[in-house]
Each structure stands twice: as C-alpha cells, then as structure tokens.
C-alpha cells in the first residue's frame, strides 16, 4: 500500500475560525471541491461545517498535540507492515461532531465507516470514481471524546488496516464476518479497547451465538455496539454492555494471534 498522509486539522480550524453563517458553509463547500464537481478533500464530508466552540477547542488541543505529526508517524509504521498490499491512498484526520452536531448519530456513522463502502473508497481494485481526484482513507475523532495521542494513532491505524483487510476479504456481510474483520483491525492497530471482564465476555458470546450468520444491519448494530449506544436509535436492548460485540472481537483476535 502506498499511503500519503495529508494534514487536514489546520484546514478544519481555519473553517471553524469563520463566523457561523452561510458564508462559512459556502467556504466549506469550496474547500472540499474547488470546481463544485470533483471532491478534493472528501474526508471533510464527516466534519460539521457549522461546529460550535467545543469543536474549536478540540482542534486547538489537537494542533497543540501535533496530532497531524503523530498520525503521519503512525502511518509510516503501518506503511512498512502493509508494503505488500496494493493500492494508493491519501489519509486524513477529521473531527466528527457527535456531541452537538444535530445530524450526526455516532453509532450509525461508526457502522457505515466500519462496514460500508467508506471502509475502502473506490471499491478495491476498481478505478477511482470520477467525482474523486484520489482515493482517501479517513481517521475519525469524535467530539464527545477526550483528545489523546492514543486516540489519534488508533483513528488513523484502524482506517488503514481496515482498508487492507476489506481489500483482501471483501465487505463483511454477516455478524460473524464483521466480528472477524474488526477484531483483526483493532489488534493490528494496537487498540487498547473496548474491554470486558471474563464473565461479561462469556455472556456476550452466548447472546451473539444465534445471530452470527445474520446480515440485518439493525441486529448487527445491537450485537456489536450494545444496549446503551443502540438506545439512541430506538433499537432493541439485548442486555449487552456498551461495545460488547467489538470487545469480544478484540479479545478473540488477541487470543487467536
């Protein structure tokens, strides 16, 4: 894989520095697409162009942390490990506003980022779509979470390892496939969590067992994300801890090496 990191945080901060009015939104659109037809910076689709002061504060923290530098170094490490994988990608880091962005439900976004077409833009070996100048991978940071070096590394590394996995195995269809994919991705990216204790892992495994061949998005989300996240979408509680299925996936991937 040829991976090129493109710093986007300062661009987001410059947009945030504009008054929250229609002109800021127009500038946002021009930043993403200079000609109005081809996307120059598609990762910015995930930001809230009318973000409030909490997003500005997070961007200032990330810039002070040199988050773009951290992400670039993490990407360099991943490039060595993924040298035999095919594909040319640009990689960027974006804040998605799940805290006060009215149209952003984190868990719906998470599911689509992990398992939708966005997991591998351009669809693998097929040509880059006409509306994209380049193929991009996006590391997402959430406005509801605390800024940290760990979060920056995990955001970038999960994006690239996921792309490599999907390129090799295809889009995950069943819950079983999704667990295998995300377990591998989180392990390779060195993710520290999510984590459950032994009793909760055993319970989660038992609850998920009847649904492993299920493809329904709602059921998969309930099993992967647990009760608390899925309540935000009005889904069925199954007695699962937050991120239960993903915690089981990471545990099993570590156990299986």
ChimeraX attribute file (.defattr): number of C-alpha atoms within 10 A of each C-alpha:
attribute: neighborCount
match mode: 1-to-1
recipient: residues
	/A:1	18
	/A:2	15
	/A:3	20
	/A:4	17
	/A:5	21
	/A:6	15
	/A:7	17
	/A:8	17
	/A:9	21
	/A:10	14
	/A:11	13
	/A:12	22
	/A:13	17
	/A:14	12
	/A:15	20
	/A:16	22
	/A:17	12
	/A:18	13
	/A:19	11
	/A:20	14
	/A:21	10
	/A:22	10
	/A:23	11
	/A:24	17
	/A:25	17
	/A:26	11
	/A:27	15
	/A:28	22
	/A:29	18
	/A:30	15
	/A:31	19
	/A:32	18
	/A:33	18
	/A:34	13
	/A:35	11
	/A:36	12
	/A:37	11
	/A:38	16
	/A:39	21
	/A:40	19
	/A:41	22
	/A:42	20
	/A:43	21
	/A:44	24
	/A:45	14
	/A:46	15
	/A:47	22
	/A:48	23
	/A:49	22
	/A:50	19
	/A:51	20
	/A:52	14
	/A:53	11
	/A:54	14
	/A:55	25
	/A:56	18
	/A:57	14
	/A:58	20
	/A:59	23
	/A:60	15
	/A:61	15
	/A:62	19
	/A:63	15
	/A:64	9
	/A:65	15
	/A:66	13
	/A:67	22
	/A:68	21
	/A:69	14
	/A:70	16
	/A:71	26
	/A:72	21
	/A:73	14
	/A:74	18
	/A:75	20
	/A:76	16
	/A:77	12
	/A:78	19
	/A:79	18
	/A:80	11
	/A:81	13
	/A:82	16
	/A:83	12
	/A:84	10
	/A:85	15
	/A:86	14
	/A:87	15
	/A:88	13
	/A:89	19
	/A:90	16
	/A:91	23
	/A:92	26
	/A:93	25
	/A:94	23
	/A:95	24
	/A:96	26
	/A:97	26
	/A:98	20
	/A:99	16
	/A:100	16
	/A:101	18
	/A:102	10
	/A:103	9
	/A:104	16
	/A:105	17
	/A:106	19
	/A:107	16
	/A:108	16
	/A:109	15
	/A:110	14
	/A:111	16
	/A:112	14
	/A:113	18
	/A:114	22
	/A:115	22
	/A:116	15
	/A:117	14
	/A:118	16
	/A:119	27
	/A:120	27
	/A:121	19
	/A:122	17
	/A:123	18
	/A:124	19
	/A:125	10
	/A:126	8
	/A:127	9
	/A:128	15
	/A:129	13
	/A:130	11
	/A:131	13
	/A:132	17
	/A:133	14
	/A:134	19
	/A:135	20
	/A:136	28
	/A:137	26
	/A:138	25
	/A:139	24
	/A:140	24
	/A:141	22
	/A:142	19
	/A:143	23
	/A:144	16
	/A:145	11
	/A:146	10
	/A:147	17
	/A:148	12
	/A:149	13
	/A:150	12
	/A:151	20
	/A:152	22
	/A:153	22
	/A:154	21
	/A:155	21
	/A:156	27
	/A:157	25
	/A:158	26
	/A:159	25
	/A:160	27
	/A:161	24
	/A:162	24
	/A:163	27
	/A:164	21
	/A:165	19
	/A:166	21
	/A:167	18
	/A:168	12
	/A:169	11
	/A:170	16
	/A:171	20
	/A:172	19
	/A:173	16
	/A:174	17
	/A:175	24
	/A:176	18
	/A:177	19
	/A:178	22
	/A:179	24
	/A:180	17
	/A:181	24
	/A:182	26
	/A:183	23
	/A:184	23
	/A:185	26
	/A:186	26
	/A:187	20
	/A:188	19
	/A:189	21
	/A:190	14
	/A:191	18
	/A:192	12
	/A:193	13
	/A:194	16
	/A:195	17
	/A:196	20
	/A:197	9
	/A:198	11
	/A:199	9
	/A:200	16
	/A:201	21
	/A:202	12
	/A:203	14
	/A:204	23
	/A:205	16
	/A:206	11
	/A:207	16
	/A:208	23
	/A:209	12
	/A:210	9
	/A:211	16
	/A:212	16
	/A:213	14
	/A:214	16
	/A:215	16
	/A:216	12
	/A:217	16
	/A:218	15
	/A:219	17
	/A:220	24
	/A:221	21
	/A:222	26
	/A:223	31
	/A:224	28
	/A:225	21
	/A:226	24
	/A:227	22
	/A:228	16
	/A:229	21
	/A:230	23
	/A:231	12
	/A:232	12
	/A:233	13
	/A:234	9
	/A:235	16
	/A:236	14
	/A:237	15
	/A:238	15
	/A:239	15
	/A:240	21
	/A:241	21
	/A:242	20
	/A:243	23
	/A:244	25
	/A:245	30
	/A:246	24
	/A:247	26
	/A:248	26
	/A:249	28
	/A:250	27
	/A:251	20
	/A:252	17
	/A:253	20
	/A:254	14
	/A:255	8
	/A:256	8
	/A:257	7
